């Protein structure tokens, strides 16, 4: 039997996340967006409440939530501000490859050390010429005896300035394409790592994004996650989790936009009645709600698959592209319903619309996710049971 009810413990987790987001994030969301403020104090409080490393097992300092629970909490946190909430939740992607490929000793050493702080991690894959096409990666890990000497540049790295732990991808042999890519766990205080340009973004402005420069960074086999050449596979498996996460992020954005639009439609009076009474507006709201419901159902499905160790690359790609497209449409329609008051700087839905755009771009553009999903569909029938 399929059951959408939550246990008392899950209800308590969700209530904790909603209360924290309303109390700590909502009052400063517009201000932090305007000024591009890094939410350091909010991160500290989230860490103290167990809302930062939610999907990391307790053995390594996390809260130990299931994937479904993590995504429910992710939606609740992102409802108030996806930039602040993603700074809190970035470890889900950034440690994904380590959770999949690291040894028990490595997990305790690298992840266990990271969770003592509130600075979390970052996922260092993208380069100026290697985004969707990781096979042309230029960051190298040259083998010298039992050492790896890393040189290169990573860009658009979320939490790049503040992360305590780097999940770094570099190639030991460019001629091998993706089969030459390795994954490394790199503590931030490793010599040779510096920050380049810090990005000024359209949306997600409270979320730090930066270039990271690697200049003769010396690593050992202790830093290598999985075997040599396993990095690309680990990155793709981590992105399955990350894409489900962005589905939950997108759902939170869409739900907030829907709620703001519905509240406005109930109170804005024109021609002697609330504008929500007009068919044109009520139809918009109905479509917005349908897209939000469908997005939520998709992240719950992928979360369930991950919890049951069912490979979900196709489903995660489909969920991410659908929910992010939905968030873009729902926020655009919310601005339309609120008209001039929704379009002005400082309006919640104006911020949501700018924030929604990035969900269609990061963790694989939606065009790339359609390619991933299309190949998966051709390779097998996509069914839940």
Secondary structure, 3 states (H helix, E strand, C coil): CCCCCCCHHHHHHHHHHHHHHHHHHHHHHHHHHHHCCCCHHHHHHHHHHCCCCCCCCHHHCCCCCCHHHHHHHHHHHHCCCHHHHHHHHCHHHHCHHHHHHCCHHHHHHHHHHHCCCCCCEEEECCECCECCCHHHCCCEEEEECCEEEEEEEEEEEECCCCCCEEEEEEECCHHHHHHHEEEEEEECCCCCEEEEEECCCCCCCCCCEEEEEEEEEEEEHHHEECCCCCHHHHHHHHHHHHHHHHHHHHHHHHHHHHHHHHHHHHHCEECCEEHHHCHHHHHHHHHHHHHHHHHHHHHHHHHHHHHCCCCCHHHHHHHHHHHHHHHHHHHHHHHHHHHHHHHCCCCHHHHHHHHHHHHCCCCCCHHHHHHHHHHHHHHCCCCCC
